């Protein structure tokens, strides 16, 4: 009968391979458990889950439209057409004019670089804010 020889090096190599495999599986499991939290924050940059839990809203993503809308809102605020929550409307023609001028600078500096939708938004916003300014200013001058 042939004698069975056990190679101790083979046994050590098999045990080492098994240990490495277990480490890889544990690392993959840990990565998979932490991935959903990372993926959620990556999916919506700038969002803070704790703010949502408190009922607060996140700011919309920065865009050309949001910049134009922000400036338009400032004009309407200074023309007294909208008021701060719980307050009365105020009229500050100088600040309204400054924000309309900022829209004009934006118009001038973006010539030829806007999509048709962005161009239309800026044109309409400039027209509307200028007309409203004239209407309010004529009451005060």
Backbone as ProteinMPNN parsed JSONL, in Angstrom:
{"seq_chain_A": "XXXXXXXXXXXXXXXXXXXXXXXXXXXXXXXXXXXXXXXXXXXXXXXXXXXXXXXXXXXXXXXXXXXXXXXXXXXXXXXXXXXXXXXXXXXXXXXXXXXXXXXXXXXXXXXXXXXXXXXXXXXXXXXXXXXXXXXXXXXXX", "coords_chain_A": {"N_chain_A": [[0.804, -1.16, 0.0], [0.337, 2.232, -0.73], [1.698, 4.962, 0.911], [0.105, 7.71, 2.392], [0.961, 10.965, 1.966], [1.022, 14.022, 3.549], [1.274, 17.193, 2.548], [2.582, 19.738, 4.275], [3.07, 22.367, 3.559], [1.259, 22.803, 1.511], [-1.111, 22.63, 2.956], [-0.872, 24.869, 4.657], [-0.862, 26.868, 2.706], [-3.446, 26.586, 1.688], [-4.971, 27.23, 3.926], [-4.148, 29.911, 4.244], [-5.104, 31.01, 1.877], [-7.852, 30.657, 2.316], [-8.198, 32.362, 4.515], [-7.573, 34.877, 3.356], [-9.633, 35.046, 1.475], [-11.847, 35.189, 3.177], [-11.307, 37.646, 4.388], [-11.535, 39.352, 2.152], [-14.26, 38.99, 1.54], [-15.415, 40.017, 3.868], [-14.563, 42.677, 3.704], [-15.836, 43.43, 1.331], [-18.49, 43.162, 2.123], [-18.638, 45.111, 4.15], [-18.148, 47.364, 2.618], [-20.364, 47.318, 0.931], [-22.39, 47.791, 2.768], [-21.838, 50.413, 3.559], [-22.045, 51.734, 1.175], [-24.757, 52.502, 0.274], [-25.331, 54.856, 1.799], [-23.31, 56.58, 0.967], [-23.863, 56.604, -1.763], [-26.384, 57.802, -1.793], [-25.813, 60.383, -0.934], [-24.128, 61.145, -2.961], [-25.813, 61.051, -5.147], [-27.522, 63.208, -5.003], [-26.092, 65.99, -4.972], [-25.124, 68.323, -2.499], [-27.209, 67.927, -0.81], [-28.462, 67.403, 2.437], [-29.102, 64.9, 4.531], [-29.89, 65.139, 7.214], [-31.062, 67.648, 7.31], [-33.358, 67.248, 5.808], [-34.653, 65.5, 7.508], [-35.354, 67.206, 9.537], [-37.307, 68.623, 8.344], [-36.562, 70.674, 6.686], [-35.947, 72.293, 3.556], [-33.839, 71.605, 0.745], [-31.693, 73.738, -1.14], [-32.361, 74.61, -4.549], [-30.577, 73.208, -7.365], [-27.703, 74.976, -8.579], [-28.061, 77.085, -11.359], [-28.348, 78.706, -14.56], [-30.938, 79.653, -14.894], [-31.829, 79.732, -12.22], [-30.201, 81.746, -11.227], [-31.069, 83.996, -12.696], [-33.723, 84.06, -11.827], [-33.324, 84.548, -9.118], [-32.248, 87.143, -9.138], [-34.433, 88.477, -10.277], [-36.335, 88.097, -8.262], [-35.217, 89.659, -6.258], [-35.485, 92.187, -7.417], [-38.308, 92.385, -7.485], [-38.806, 92.331, -4.754], [-37.607, 94.75, -3.91], [-39.184, 96.493, -5.267], [-41.457, 96.397, -3.87], [-43.356, 94.512, -4.443], [-43.322, 91.97, -3.509], [-43.09, 90.658, -0.209], [-41.089, 90.262, 2.736], [-41.505, 87.402, 4.725], [-44.126, 87.818, 6.944], [-43.806, 90.525, 7.043], [-44.097, 93.936, 5.788], [-44.309, 95.124, 2.395], [-41.519, 96.734, 0.837], [-40.16, 99.648, -0.675], [-37.466, 100.315, -2.605], [-36.029, 102.012, -4.801], [-33.465, 102.445, -5.804], [-32.037, 100.085, -5.185], [-33.604, 98.262, -6.563], [-33.177, 99.134, -9.175], [-30.431, 98.613, -9.331], [-30.349, 95.801, -9.271], [-31.758, 95.246, -11.607], [-29.951, 96.341, -13.377], [-27.872, 94.532, -12.973], [-29.0, 92.267, -14.138], [-28.973, 93.24, -16.742], [-26.197, 93.39, -17.194], [-25.606, 90.693, -17.082], [-27.028, 89.901, -19.335], [-25.588, 91.242, -21.35], [-23.007, 90.13, -21.09], [-23.39, 87.474, -21.689], [-24.054, 87.189, -24.308], [-24.641, 85.315, -27.174], [-23.982, 82.939, -25.944], [-25.974, 81.475, -24.759], [-28.618, 79.077, -24.369], [-31.573, 78.738, -26.429], [-33.806, 78.703, -24.69], [-32.747, 79.772, -22.307], [-32.039, 82.309, -23.244], [-34.569, 83.353, -23.884], [-35.751, 83.361, -21.338], [-34.133, 85.235, -19.982], [-34.551, 87.537, -21.58], [-37.347, 87.953, -21.291], [-37.487, 88.295, -18.527], [-35.916, 90.607, -18.159], [-37.468, 92.47, -19.618], [-39.942, 92.381, -18.182], [-39.151, 93.134, -15.546], [-38.131, 95.688, -15.993], [-40.418, 97.029, -16.941], [-42.083, 96.863, -14.698], [-40.55, 98.327, -12.911], [-40.66, 100.89, -14.029], [-43.399, 101.354, -13.738], [-43.712, 101.386, -10.894], [-41.848, 103.344, -10.146], [-42.925, 105.603, -11.356], [-44.977, 106.258, -9.659], [-43.685, 107.333, -7.486], [-42.078, 109.377, -8.294]], "CA_chain_A": [[0.0, 0.0, 0.0], [1.068, 3.492, -0.786], [1.509, 5.789, 2.086], [-0.428, 9.033, 2.103], [1.799, 12.04, 2.502], [0.356, 15.324, 3.597], [2.225, 18.285, 2.352], [2.228, 20.787, 5.228], [3.085, 23.651, 2.852], [-0.033, 22.898, 0.81], [-2.122, 22.886, 3.974], [-0.698, 26.271, 5.056], [-1.279, 27.701, 1.573], [-4.909, 26.516, 1.619], [-5.479, 28.025, 5.05], [-3.879, 31.327, 3.935], [-6.067, 31.367, 0.829], [-9.156, 30.738, 2.962], [-8.184, 33.578, 5.334], [-7.635, 36.026, 2.442], [-10.976, 35.062, 0.916], [-12.737, 35.671, 4.236], [-11.037, 39.09, 4.523], [-12.131, 40.025, 0.984], [-15.708, 38.955, 1.701], [-15.757, 40.954, 4.945], [-14.358, 44.025, 3.172], [-16.903, 43.687, 0.357], [-19.727, 43.325, 2.887], [-18.563, 46.422, 4.803], [-18.269, 48.371, 1.557], [-21.756, 47.29, 0.47], [-23.222, 48.412, 3.796], [-21.6, 51.858, 3.569], [-22.302, 52.278, -0.16], [-26.019, 53.223, 0.116], [-25.244, 56.204, 2.367], [-22.471, 57.374, 0.078], [-24.568, 56.767, -3.038], [-27.48, 58.759, -1.614], [-25.285, 61.736, -0.888], [-23.578, 61.465, -4.279], [-26.884, 61.165, -6.127], [-28.073, 64.553, -4.927], [-25.076, 66.811, -4.348], [-25.594, 69.479, -1.768], [-28.318, 67.617, 0.079], [-28.076, 66.995, 3.774], [-30.221, 64.094, 5.032], [-30.36, 65.624, 8.511], [-31.95, 68.786, 7.045], [-34.648, 66.694, 5.388], [-35.286, 64.923, 8.692], [-35.906, 68.318, 10.317], [-38.359, 69.265, 7.551], [-36.023, 71.78, 5.909], [-35.76, 71.966, 2.144], [-32.539, 71.925, 0.169], [-31.722, 74.737, -2.199], [-32.308, 73.995, -5.877], [-29.225, 73.237, -7.915], [-27.312, 76.218, -9.231], [-28.222, 77.077, -12.81], [-28.56, 80.04, -15.117], [-32.324, 80.034, -14.594], [-31.961, 80.093, -10.807], [-29.547, 83.045, -11.063], [-31.988, 85.007, -13.232], [-34.883, 84.113, -10.927], [-32.896, 85.173, -7.874], [-32.169, 88.583, -9.381], [-35.793, 88.959, -10.475], [-36.962, 88.13, -6.947], [-34.69, 90.837, -5.57], [-36.139, 93.36, -8.018], [-39.69, 92.424, -7.002], [-38.751, 92.676, -3.34], [-37.305, 96.172, -3.775], [-40.296, 97.26, -5.829], [-42.575, 96.266, -2.953], [-44.342, 93.578, -4.97], [-43.321, 90.832, -2.604], [-42.612, 91.082, 1.103], [-40.478, 89.252, 3.581], [-42.529, 86.72, 5.511], [-44.577, 88.517, 8.141], [-43.513, 91.956, 6.971], [-44.735, 94.702, 4.725], [-43.466, 95.365, 1.244], [-40.731, 97.961, 0.902], [-39.769, 100.161, -1.977], [-36.117, 100.881, -2.67], [-35.833, 102.095, -6.252], [-32.038, 102.322, -6.131], [-31.659, 98.661, -5.16], [-34.309, 97.617, -7.672], [-32.437, 99.496, -10.402], [-29.143, 97.91, -9.319], [-30.565, 94.405, -9.658], [-32.094, 95.244, -13.042], [-28.671, 96.551, -14.065], [-27.144, 93.253, -12.93], [-29.588, 91.444, -15.203], [-28.457, 93.788, -17.994], [-24.804, 92.95, -17.319], [-25.691, 89.277, -17.421], [-27.46, 89.861, -20.74], [-24.476, 91.694, -22.195], [-21.852, 89.235, -20.996], [-23.708, 86.122, -22.141], [-24.474, 87.232, -25.717], [-24.136, 84.22, -28.011], [-23.596, 81.767, -25.151], [-27.138, 80.927, -24.066], [-29.552, 78.251, -25.132], [-32.768, 79.536, -26.742], [-34.65, 78.818, -23.495], [-32.1, 80.722, -21.396], [-32.14, 83.629, -23.858], [-35.95, 83.8, -23.725], [-35.949, 83.649, -19.919], [-33.47, 86.491, -19.651], [-35.242, 88.62, -22.28], [-38.65, 88.187, -20.657], [-37.23, 88.816, -17.184], [-35.49, 92.004, -18.297], [-38.621, 93.262, -20.041], [-40.91, 92.457, -17.083], [-38.636, 93.906, -14.414], [-38.047, 97.105, -16.409], [-41.782, 97.566, -16.986], [-42.556, 97.008, -13.317], [-39.799, 99.43, -12.31], [-41.245, 102.13, -14.541], [-44.7, 101.508, -13.111], [-43.574, 101.768, -9.482], [-41.121, 104.612, -10.068], [-43.804, 106.718, -11.752], [-45.789, 106.605, -8.491], [-42.861, 107.982, -6.488], [-41.349, 110.526, -8.864]], "C_chain_A": [[0.856, 1.236, 0.0], [0.705, 4.328, 0.431], [1.046, 7.171, 1.67], [0.457, 10.063, 2.771], [1.033, 13.342, 2.445], [1.425, 16.387, 3.527], [1.813, 19.438, 3.257], [2.241, 22.167, 4.57], [1.765, 23.863, 2.113], [-1.138, 23.261, 1.786], [-2.062, 24.346, 4.431], [-1.173, 27.207, 3.943], [-2.799, 27.73, 1.464], [-5.537, 27.34, 2.75], [-5.294, 29.526, 4.799], [-4.856, 31.833, 2.868], [-7.462, 31.544, 1.42], [-9.255, 32.016, 3.799], [-8.315, 34.824, 4.457], [-9.03, 36.173, 1.831], [-11.987, 35.602, 1.937], [-12.551, 37.182, 4.442], [-11.674, 39.871, 3.377], [-13.653, 40.086, 1.1], [-16.161, 39.94, 2.772], [-15.614, 42.397, 4.463], [-15.462, 44.382, 2.177], [-18.235, 43.922, 1.067], [-19.752, 44.691, 3.568], [-18.738, 47.542, 3.78], [-19.711, 48.455, 1.063], [-22.677, 47.953, 1.48], [-23.041, 49.914, 3.825], [-21.925, 52.498, 2.23], [-23.636, 52.996, -0.278], [-25.975, 54.64, 0.668], [-24.42, 57.101, 1.471], [-23.199, 57.636, -1.224], [-25.68, 57.782, -2.905], [-26.949, 60.178, -1.586], [-24.671, 62.126, -2.223], [-24.672, 61.717, -5.298], [-27.479, 62.564, -6.143], [-27.076, 65.449, -4.215], [-25.698, 68.004, -3.635], [-26.756, 69.189, -0.841], [-27.767, 67.114, 1.395], [-29.241, 66.221, 4.362], [-30.752, 64.592, 6.373], [-31.275, 66.832, 8.342], [-33.326, 68.284, 6.64], [-35.39, 66.114, 6.583], [-35.923, 66.007, 9.555], [-36.984, 69.065, 9.544], [-37.872, 70.456, 6.749], [-35.832, 71.333, 4.464], [-34.349, 72.343, 1.713], [-32.718, 72.955, -0.923], [-31.702, 74.027, -3.552], [-30.885, 74.061, -6.421], [-28.945, 74.558, -8.62], [-27.463, 76.073, -10.742], [-28.391, 78.519, -13.276], [-29.959, 80.531, -14.77], [-32.476, 80.444, -13.136], [-31.28, 81.427, -10.521], [-30.467, 84.166, -11.535], [-33.191, 85.159, -12.302], [-34.528, 84.779, -9.601], [-32.824, 86.692, -8.035], [-33.561, 89.182, -9.574], [-36.53, 89.062, -9.126], [-36.487, 89.343, -6.154], [-35.33, 92.108, -6.113], [-37.56, 93.481, -7.477], [-39.759, 92.793, -5.522], [-38.549, 94.181, -3.177], [-38.361, 97.064, -4.417], [-41.546, 97.155, -4.951], [-43.637, 95.287, -3.409], [-44.386, 92.265, -4.206], [-42.721, 91.322, -1.288], [-41.945, 89.925, 1.808], [-41.573, 88.67, 4.458], [-42.855, 87.499, 6.784], [-44.34, 90.012, 8.115], [-44.292, 92.635, 5.872], [-43.756, 94.875, 3.572], [-42.698, 96.672, 1.405], [-40.39, 98.387, -0.508], [-38.41, 100.818, -1.835], [-35.742, 100.886, -4.147], [-34.37, 101.949, -6.645], [-31.599, 100.856, -6.165], [-32.374, 97.888, -6.275], [-33.569, 97.882, -8.976], [-31.116, 98.748, -10.473], [-29.318, 96.465, -9.759], [-30.994, 94.28, -11.115], [-30.827, 95.469, -13.858], [-27.823, 95.29, -14.062], [-27.689, 92.281, -13.972], [-29.1, 91.92, -16.568], [-27.016, 93.386, -18.245], [-24.761, 91.476, -17.714], [-26.078, 89.1, -18.886], [-26.299, 90.193, -21.667], [-23.342, 90.674, -22.228], [-22.131, 87.818, -21.503], [-24.164, 86.084, -23.601], [-23.815, 86.098, -26.489], [-23.789, 82.956, -27.254], [-24.761, 81.098, -24.433], [-27.943, 80.016, -24.984], [-30.769, 79.122, -25.46], [-33.682, 79.728, -25.526], [-34.071, 79.824, -22.501], [-32.213, 82.145, -21.927], [-33.548, 84.185, -23.651], [-36.229, 84.171, -22.273], [-35.344, 84.99, -19.543], [-34.163, 87.672, -20.314], [-36.566, 88.969, -21.613], [-38.458, 88.804, -19.268], [-36.796, 90.273, -17.236], [-36.671, 92.896, -18.67], [-39.582, 93.476, -18.871], [-40.397, 93.331, -15.94], [-38.513, 95.387, -14.767], [-39.429, 97.744, -16.438], [-42.319, 97.796, -15.566], [-41.836, 98.161, -12.624], [-40.393, 100.767, -12.738], [-42.589, 102.39, -13.885], [-44.603, 101.977, -11.658], [-42.889, 103.124, -9.369], [-42.004, 105.787, -10.424], [-44.72, 107.143, -10.602], [-45.008, 107.436, -7.476], [-42.131, 109.224, -7.013], [-42.268, 111.607, -9.354]], "O_chain_A": [[1.92, 1.301, 0.615], [-0.439, 4.371, 0.886], [1.549, 7.734, 0.698], [0.673, 10.034, 3.982], [0.469, 13.708, 1.414], [2.343, 16.45, 4.345], [0.777, 20.058, 3.017], [1.492, 23.05, 4.989], [1.223, 24.968, 2.095], [-1.995, 24.093, 1.489], [-3.103, 24.988, 4.575], [-1.813, 28.223, 4.215], [-3.381, 28.777, 1.179], [-6.517, 28.055, 2.54], [-6.182, 30.321, 5.107], [-5.365, 32.95, 2.958], [-8.174, 32.482, 1.061], [-10.291, 32.681, 3.788], [-9.085, 35.729, 4.779], [-9.541, 37.284, 1.688], [-12.874, 36.381, 1.588], [-13.525, 37.907, 4.646], [-12.279, 40.921, 3.595], [-14.263, 41.111, 0.794], [-17.175, 40.619, 2.606], [-16.451, 43.244, 4.779], [-15.965, 45.506, 2.18], [-19.017, 44.781, 0.66], [-20.785, 45.361, 3.562], [-19.398, 48.545, 4.052], [-20.219, 49.547, 0.806], [-23.644, 48.61, 1.096], [-24.002, 50.635, 4.091], [-22.071, 53.719, 2.166], [-23.664, 54.057, -0.901], [-26.536, 55.548, 0.055], [-24.782, 58.254, 1.238], [-23.166, 58.752, -1.743], [-25.902, 58.562, -3.83], [-27.562, 61.083, -2.152], [-24.683, 63.301, -2.589], [-24.487, 62.512, -6.219], [-27.895, 63.048, -7.195], [-27.179, 65.658, -3.006], [-26.663, 68.605, -4.107], [-27.245, 70.088, -0.156], [-26.718, 66.471, 1.439], [-30.275, 66.815, 4.667], [-31.948, 64.478, 6.639], [-32.18, 67.027, 9.153], [-34.343, 68.826, 7.073], [-36.613, 66.22, 6.668], [-36.922, 65.756, 10.229], [-37.524, 70.051, 10.047], [-38.687, 71.185, 6.182], [-35.588, 70.159, 4.186], [-33.747, 73.275, 2.245], [-33.772, 73.031, -1.555], [-31.096, 72.964, -3.688], [-30.085, 74.884, -5.978], [-29.846, 75.177, -9.186], [-27.049, 75.073, -11.328], [-28.556, 79.431, -12.466], [-30.141, 81.69, -14.395], [-33.182, 81.408, -12.841], [-31.738, 82.171, -9.653], [-30.624, 85.174, -10.845], [-33.623, 86.278, -12.026], [-35.348, 85.497, -9.028], [-33.285, 87.436, -7.17], [-33.836, 90.278, -9.084], [-37.266, 90.021, -8.894], [-37.276, 89.98, -5.456], [-35.676, 93.007, -5.346], [-37.972, 94.562, -7.055], [-40.677, 93.493, -5.097], [-39.249, 94.817, -2.388], [-38.42, 98.261, -4.135], [-42.574, 97.759, -5.258], [-44.717, 95.234, -2.821], [-45.379, 91.539, -4.258], [-41.945, 92.277, -1.262], [-42.205, 88.759, 1.511], [-42.476, 89.39, 4.884], [-41.974, 87.797, 7.591], [-44.651, 90.699, 9.088], [-45.042, 92.004, 5.127], [-42.54, 94.787, 3.748], [-43.184, 97.608, 2.04], [-40.342, 97.565, -1.424], [-38.227, 101.75, -1.052], [-35.213, 99.908, -4.676], [-34.063, 101.391, -7.698], [-30.874, 100.44, -7.069], [-31.804, 96.964, -6.857], [-33.359, 96.973, -9.78], [-30.717, 98.295, -11.546], [-28.516, 95.957, -10.542], [-30.634, 93.313, -11.786], [-30.648, 94.858, -14.911], [-27.129, 95.006, -15.039], [-26.926, 91.557, -14.613], [-28.841, 91.105, -17.453], [-26.645, 93.074, -19.376], [-23.977, 91.072, -18.573], [-25.523, 88.254, -19.587], [-26.064, 89.496, -22.654], [-22.786, 90.394, -23.29], [-21.197, 87.047, -21.722], [-24.615, 85.041, -24.076], [-22.595, 85.938, -26.465], [-23.341, 81.985, -27.863], [-24.545, 80.237, -23.58], [-27.943, 80.171, -26.206], [-30.969, 80.152, -24.816], [-34.266, 80.797, -25.355], [-34.803, 80.628, -21.923], [-32.454, 83.08, -21.164], [-33.709, 85.35, -23.288], [-36.873, 85.185, -22.005], [-35.979, 85.791, -18.857], [-34.346, 88.711, -19.678], [-36.87, 90.142, -21.396], [-39.182, 89.724, -18.885], [-37.262, 91.088, -16.438], [-36.845, 93.967, -18.089], [-39.991, 94.604, -18.596], [-41.131, 94.175, -15.425], [-38.766, 96.247, -13.923], [-39.592, 98.883, -16.002], [-42.939, 98.823, -15.292], [-42.442, 98.891, -11.839], [-40.602, 101.659, -11.916], [-42.889, 103.525, -13.514], [-45.341, 102.872, -11.246], [-43.311, 103.966, -8.576], [-41.851, 106.867, -9.853], [-45.189, 108.281, -10.581], [-45.607, 108.167, -6.688], [-41.627, 110.026, -6.227], [-41.805, 112.631, -9.856]]}, "name": "protein", "num_of_chains": 1, "seq": "XXXXXXXXXXXXXXXXXXXXXXXXXXXXXXXXXXXXXXXXXXXXXXXXXXXXXXXXXXXXXXXXXXXXXXXXXXXXXXXXXXXXXXXXXXXXXXXXXXXXXXXXXXXXXXXXXXXXXXXXXXXXXXXXXXXXXXXXXXXXX"}
